[in-house]
Amino acid sequence: MLIDEKITRKIATLAKIDLSEQEIKEYTKDLNNILKWMEELKEVDVSNIKPVTSITENKLYERDDISHAIYVEQEKVLLNAPDKVGDYFTVPKVIE
């Protein structure tokens, strides 16, 4: 599938990008080169290659899930509230 300038304009419109005529020509060429490269990649025999998620052998180390009790005085916290009712913050309604 080849990308023409009409398709490039459509992609730019969908992405909400304003392109000049020169940029449309350049991006059309670039998109076609990308598609050609992808076709070349399809020709590579990868049947004996194990799938990987990374090229390095990074190991994820798990840490112990230890809770640290942090005590904050409710009165001090509520002093920072721009608006409150009783012991609670109040916020403007955002859903109708």
CYANA upper distance limits for C-alpha pairs under 8 A (distance plus 0.5 A):
  1 MET  CA     35 LEU  CA      8.31
  2 LEU  CA     32 ASN  CA      6.55
  2 LEU  CA     35 LEU  CA      8.32
  3 ILE  CA      7 ILE  CA      6.51
  3 ILE  CA      8 THR  CA      7.34
  3 ILE  CA     28 THR  CA      6.68
  3 ILE  CA     31 LEU  CA      7.26
  3 ILE  CA     32 ASN  CA      6.33
  4 ASP  CA      8 THR  CA      6.89
  4 ASP  CA     28 THR  CA      6.67
  5 GLU  CA      9 ARG  CA      6.59
  5 GLU  CA     24 ILE  CA      6.91
  5 GLU  CA     25 LYS  CA      7.19
  5 GLU  CA     28 THR  CA      6.44
  6 LYS  CA     10 LYS  CA      6.81
  7 ILE  CA     11 ILE  CA      6.66
  8 THR  CA     12 ALA  CA      6.64
  8 THR  CA     24 ILE  CA      6.96
  8 THR  CA     27 TYR  CA      7.57
  8 THR  CA     28 THR  CA      6.38
  9 ARG  CA     13 THR  CA      6.59
  9 ARG  CA     19 LEU  CA      8.47
  9 ARG  CA     24 ILE  CA      7.41
 10 LYS  CA     14 LEU  CA      6.68
 11 ILE  CA     15 ALA  CA      6.61
 12 ALA  CA     16 LYS  CA      6.38
 12 ALA  CA     17 ILE  CA      5.49
 12 ALA  CA     18 ASP  CA      7.25
 12 ALA  CA     19 LEU  CA      7.65
 13 THR  CA     17 ILE  CA      6.58
 13 THR  CA     18 ASP  CA      7.95
 19 LEU  CA     23 GLU  CA      6.15
 19 LEU  CA     24 ILE  CA      6.58
 20 SER  CA     24 ILE  CA      6.71
 21 GLU  CA     25 LYS  CA      6.88
 22 GLN  CA     26 GLU  CA      6.78
 23 GLU  CA     27 TYR  CA      6.41
 24 ILE  CA     28 THR  CA      6.44
 25 LYS  CA     29 LYS  CA      6.80
 26 GLU  CA     30 ASP  CA      6.68
 27 TYR  CA     31 LEU  CA      6.40
 28 THR  CA     32 ASN  CA      6.73
 29 LYS  CA     33 ASN  CA      6.74
 30 ASP  CA     34 ILE  CA      6.74
 31 LEU  CA     35 LEU  CA      6.79
 32 ASN  CA     36 LYS  CA      6.67
 33 ASN  CA     37 TRP  CA      6.64
 34 ILE  CA     38 MET  CA      6.70
 35 LEU  CA     39 GLU  CA      6.81
 36 LYS  CA     40 GLU  CA      6.87
 37 TRP  CA     41 LEU  CA      6.80
 38 MET  CA     42 LYS  CA      6.93
 39 GLU  CA     43 GLU  CA      7.42
 40 GLU  CA     44 VAL  CA      7.73
 54 SER  CA     58 ASN  CA      8.40
 72 VAL  CA     76 LYS  CA      8.13
 72 VAL  CA     77 VAL  CA      7.80
 73 GLU  CA     77 VAL  CA      6.99
 74 GLN  CA     78 LEU  CA      6.65
 74 GLN  CA     87 ASP  CA      8.35
 75 GLU  CA     79 LEU  CA      6.84
 76 LYS  CA     80 ASN  CA      7.80
 77 VAL  CA     81 ALA  CA      7.76
 78 LEU  CA     84 LYS  CA      7.92
 78 LEU  CA     87 ASP  CA      7.92
 78 LEU  CA     88 TYR  CA      8.14
 78 LEU  CA     89 PHE  CA      7.76
 81 ALA  CA     89 PHE  CA      6.82
 83 ASP  CA     89 PHE  CA      6.76
 83 ASP  CA     90 THR  CA      6.10
 83 ASP  CA     91 VAL  CA      7.84
 84 LYS  CA     88 TYR  CA      6.08
 84 LYS  CA     89 PHE  CA      4.97
 84 LYS  CA     90 THR  CA      5.52
 85 VAL  CA     89 PHE  CA      7.01
 85 VAL  CA     90 THR  CA      7.05
